[in-house]
């Protein structure tokens, strides 16, 4: 939950407009001590719906944006592409940028035996992200979230007997095409920028707040 002033800042509108959105039911909020406190989750969903920022980037552009935010030169892009990305990142409008970056991977929600997530977290072939990266105090015991190469995904699924599951998934694997794999050979945890957008994609208030705090730090 956040104050109406912060909600207005994130939406790029006035506090009066925030109150109108609350009255219209577009934002979930409670009045506490005379102050409106807005649900971070409802704000994120409204922002994603109203300000999508355009079509999703191609995977190569999405990884270029993430590299730029991380302070790493996206050398695989052309000079004009890098220039456009720098201007886009300079806006720091993370909530409208998040939907465009989802093309960085294909998300697979899976279910495993309860002992498996810890094994996956320890697997060096998986780059830990989201709730498994341990950033901003957000961590989920008994779960694994990470990135895998497209050519290794099936092998991991078969080895650990993972099954597709939307309702009770405890493993989230983000599959990246081999040609777009931007992690280093010795890397086991994604950069803070990648983790931040993983958390924004989760959509729950705690994850969204953690993702924004990482990006704004």
N, C-alpha and C positions, 0 to 999 in steps of 0.2 A: 504494500500500500504506500502511496506517495501523496504529497500535498498537491493542491490544485496549481500552485505556482510552477512546480516542477513538471506537472502534466502539461501545462501550457507551453513550457519551454520545449518539451519533447515533441509536441504536436506542431509547434510553430504558430500558435494562435494565442489570443488573449485569454486571461482568466475568465472573462465574461463568456467567451465562446465555450470554454470548458464547462461552465455552469449550464449553458444551453445544451451541451451534449449529455450532461448528466440528467437534466430534466427530460430530454428526449429518449432516455434509456440507452443511448449509444455508449455511454461509459458507466460502469458499475462503481458506485461510491457510497460512502457513509459520512454522515455529519457527526463529528466528534468535537465537543467543546467549541462549537460555533465554526469549525473549520471543515471543509470538504476534503476527505481522504479518498483518493481514487485507486481502484484496483489496477495494479501494474499490468496484469494479464489482459484486462479488457482494453487498456490503452494500447498495448502492443498489437492486439488484434485489429483495433480500429485503425491504427496507423498503417499497418500492413495492407488493410483493405482500401483505405482512402489515398494512400501515397505509395503505391507500389514502385514508383520510380522508373517505370517502363518494363520492357520485356526482360526475362532473365538473361544474364550475360552468357556468352559461350564459355565452356569450361576453361579454356586458355586465358580468357579475359578475367574470369572470376579468380583464378589463381594469381593472375597478375595484380589484381586489386588487393588480395590478401597479402601478397609479397610486399607491395608498396606500403601497406599499413604496418607491416612488420619491420620496415626499414631495409628490406632486401630488394635489390634492383631486379625487376622482372625482365631479364635479358632476352627472353624469347619473344617479346613484343616489339613492334616497330616503334620508332621514335614518336610519331603522332599518337599511337595508342598509349604510350607511357605518359605523354603530356595530358591526354584526356583523363587518364586514371588519376593523375596527381590533382587535377582540378576537382574531380569527383570526391576524392578522399578528403580534400581540404574543407569540404562542406561539413564533414563530421556528422552527417545525418544518418546515423547508424541504423535506425529502425526502418527507414525506407530503402536503405542499401541491402539489408539482410535478405529480403526475398529474391533479389537479383543474383545473390551469391549462392543460392541453393543448388545451382547447376554445377557446382564444384564436384559433386559426387552424386551417386545414386544411393538412397538410404534403404537399408534392409533391416527390418525389425524381426528378431529371432528369439526363440525360446530354447533354453538348454537346462540340463541338470544343474541344481544349485551350486555344485562344486566347480562348474566349468568357467564362469566369469573370471574367477581368480586366475585360472590357467591362461585364459585369453589375455588378461592384463599383463601377465608375465611373458607372453609370446612376443619376441622381438620383431616379428613380421607385421605386427599390428602397431600402428602409430596412435597412441592414446589421445583422445580428444574429449570434448564435452565434460560430462560428470566424472570421467575416469582420469582426467588430466591433473586434478587436484588444485586448480587455480581458484582464487577468490573464495576459498573455504567451501566450495561446492564439490561434494564427492558422494557417490552413491555406492554403499557397500552391497555386494551381491549382484552388481551389474557391470557390464563392460561396454564402453563406447569408444570406437576408434575407426581409423582409416586403413583400408587394405587395397592392394593392387588388384585390378580386375582379373589378372591371370592367376591370382592366388586365392581368390574368394571361394571358388567351389571346393578346393582342397581343404580349406579351413572349415567350411560347412560340413564336409564329409568326415573329417578327422574328429570333430567335436560333437557330431550328431546334432547339429543345429537344425531347428525347424522353424519355418515362417510363422509369425504370430503377431497380431496387432494388439490383441487384448491384454496379454500377460507377458510381453517380451521382456527379457532381462539382458539381451544383447542387442546393440545397435551398431551395425557395421556400415560404414560409408565407403562405397566402392568407387575407386578412381581409375579411369582408363590409363593404361601404362604410359601413353605419350603425354599425359598431363600430370604424372606423378612428380611432385615437387619437393618431396622430403629427402633429407640426406641419408646416406647408407647407415650411419651410426645413430640416427635420430630415433627416439622411442616415444617422444611426447610432441604433439603439434605445437606450433607457435602460439603465443598468447592471442594473437588476432584470430587465428583459426578457431581456437577454443572458444573465444568470445562469441563468434557467430554461431558456433554449435549451440551455445547456451541460449542465444536469442531465438534460434529455431525451435528450442524446446517449448517456449511459449509460457511456461508457468512463471508466476511472479518472481520467485527467488532466483531462478535461472536468468531471467531477463535482467533483473537488477544486477546480478553478478556480471553478466556479459557487458552491460553498459559501463559498469565500474572499471572493468579491465580496459575497455576501449578509451575511456575518458581519463585514465591515469597517465 
